[in-house]
Amino acid sequence: SQQGEEDPQALSIQEGENATMNCSYKTSINNLQWYRQNSGRGLVHLILIRSNEREKHSGRLRVTLDTSKKSSSLLITASRAADTASYFCATALTSGSRLTFGEGTQLTVNP
Amino acid sequence: NAGVTQTPKFQVLKTGQSMTLQCAQDMNHNSMYWYRQDPGMGLRLIYYSASEGTTDKGEVPNGYNVSRLNKREFSLRLESAAPSQTSVYFCASSRGQDHPTDYGYTFGSGTRLTVV
């Protein structure tokens, strides 16, 4: 079964609004990563947050991590039509050499 | 920098045919991966290679073989294609060797494979 599960599966907002996506996981992790996938393209790494970090920012992206609840959220502020994509969380277990991906959240930003 | 290059981009196979998906990276990364992406199932790891000369099975290795030809290239072979292998295949790389997941992965643009 997938280690990470995103919620919601789909999200539709207006340009300028904020978009929040959540990721829950089951076992202890070393870090959690977020990726973006535009339609028909490969995944692009957005941000990595380590298990000892609680919040991280990159431009309009804000990621939080709550290891006690085994959950993470990705906030995109002031969304743009170009943010329309699928967003995936991926977890790296405390021991191991591979990432496990969730099923993704499909974000649609309407102009 | 080209990053991770996958060929071909599209392929249609008949059941029972074989083919090799090619992947090459020019970032001097140590670890390379093959994933498949199916609707509603996210990305599932097929095989990975932590360094040149080593390969390991992932979550769904059955029906596939891999070769880490050198540090740059990691190929995926389907010996006898089945309709269940219809999917989008992604190659990825990471600069880490002992702890590759400490870094973000770089993905190729994918190979869309249909087996009829």
Boltz contact constraints between the chains, C-beta under 6 A:
constraints:
  - contact:
      token1: [A, 2]
      token2: [B, 42]
      max_distance: 6.0
  - contact:
      token1: [A, 41]
      token2: [B, 109]
      max_distance: 6.0
  - contact:
      token1: [A, 42]
      token2: [B, 90]
      max_distance: 6.0
  - contact:
      token1: [A, 42]
      token2: [B, 107]
      max_distance: 6.0
  - contact:
      token1: [A, 42]
      token2: [B, 108]
      max_distance: 6.0
  - contact:
      token1: [A, 42]
      token2: [B, 109]
      max_distance: 6.0
  - contact:
      token1: [A, 42]
      token2: [B, 110]
      max_distance: 6.0
  - contact:
      token1: [A, 43]
      token2: [B, 107]
      max_distance: 6.0
  - contact:
      token1: [A, 45]
      token2: [B, 104]
      max_distance: 6.0
  - contact:
      token1: [A, 48]
      token2: [B, 104]
      max_distance: 6.0
  - contact:
      token1: [A, 92]
      token2: [B, 101]
      max_distance: 6.0
  - contact:
      token1: [A, 97]
      token2: [B, 50]
      max_distance: 6.0
  - contact:
      token1: [A, 97]
      token2: [B, 100]
      max_distance: 6.0
  - contact:
      token1: [A, 98]
      token2: [B, 45]
      max_distance: 6.0
  - contact:
      token1: [A, 98]
      token2: [B, 48]
      max_distance: 6.0
  - contact:
      token1: [A, 99]
      token2: [B, 101]
      max_distance: 6.0
  - contact:
      token1: [A, 101]
      token2: [B, 42]
      max_distance: 6.0
  - contact:
      token1: [A, 101]
      token2: [B, 43]
      max_distance: 6.0
  - contact:
      token1: [A, 102]
      token2: [B, 42]
      max_distance: 6.0
  - contact:
      token1: [A, 103]
      token2: [B, 42]
      max_distance: 6.0
